[in-house]
Amino acid sequence: MISLLTLLLAMVVSAQEPSRLAVNDKKAPTDEMDLRAISDAIKRVLPSVKSATVCLELGEGSGSGVIVSADGLILTAAHVSGGVGKKITAILADGRKVSCESLGLSSESDCAMAKIIDQGSYPFVDIDRVDSSKLGDWVFSLGHSGGYDAARGVGVRIGRLVKIADRTLQSDCTLIGGDSGGPLFDLNGRLIGIHSRVGENLSVNMHVPMREFLRNWDEMKQSEFLGNGPFASKPSKGSGFLGLGTEEMAGGGLRVTQIGRESPAEASGIKVGDMLLKMDDLQISDKASMQNYLKTKAAGDLVRLVFKRDGKDREIVLRLAEKSSP
């Protein structure tokens, strides 16, 4: 028999779940009341979800994303994030620019995370964690088509779910370039997917469902690169860049003589005069040992450095950048 406690818990969960609109279960709206129900639902949640939808700028390109926590965790597409440990600028709905870094990604399903580095409390959306969407449900998409436009704001498009698969959702919401990585919502304003593949036909588009993000959540938060394509390419070994110059010391070890501007070494706080002792578990005795070890590392990899400053051993962990083209 079901215990009273189990029954009460079920009632609480049910009470917390947003109600399902009846218009979702109709093949098509039958009257003005159905159309008004869709319109009213979207208008009710639109201000809050728009405030959490961001434009992501990486180099010359841009995409979209959505904030899912007050401390600035962002969900986007893997082909938008550009890899692990990438520097990104996020433009908030009000036009403010904040610094971000890409976290982990799944290169096979096109889901990725990024994190706002600038301290603050940010608007965020709720995630549909119970996978409640059904075929034919009314949904709406947001995105910064073609980049951030203060006069236009975020684009909003309405459609329905036309196909549901294990790793994808398909909607007939109209999407174009720049919308990739943006959010797909149900009529209760819960995040159900992230835009992945924008089709040649503007109303045929694929989205990564939240169940795929939740499946890889912990690994992506820990900045892991999952899978082997096709939506992101893992950096090759030897592509990692540290950004410092050294000289060999008579007693062993390397003395830092130069710090590259905007390099991982500069960001980590390494200073000229520091004595490098170890890289991960490797004892650094000369330049060759450090260079050979770096050849086994790729851009985005974490490296632990042990060094001596003012007679005291110190330790830091930094993420290698990607070598620039010659």
Secondary structure, 3 states (H helix, E strand, C coil): CCCHHHHHHHHHHHHHCCCCCHHHHCCCCCCHHHHHHHHHHHHHHHHHHHHHEEEEEECCEEEEEEECCCCCEEEECHHHHCCCCCEEEEECCCCCEEEEEEEEEECCCCEEEEEECCCCCCCCCEECCCCCCCCCCEEEEEECCCCCCCCCCCEEEEEEEEEECCCCEEECCCCCCCCCCCEEEECCCEEEEEEEEECCCCCCEEEEEHHHHHHCHHHHHCCCEECCCCCCCCCCCCCEECCEEEEECCCCCEEEEEECCCCHHHHHCCCCCCEEEEECCEECCCHHHHHHHHCCCCCCCEEEEEEEECCEEEEEEEECEECCCC
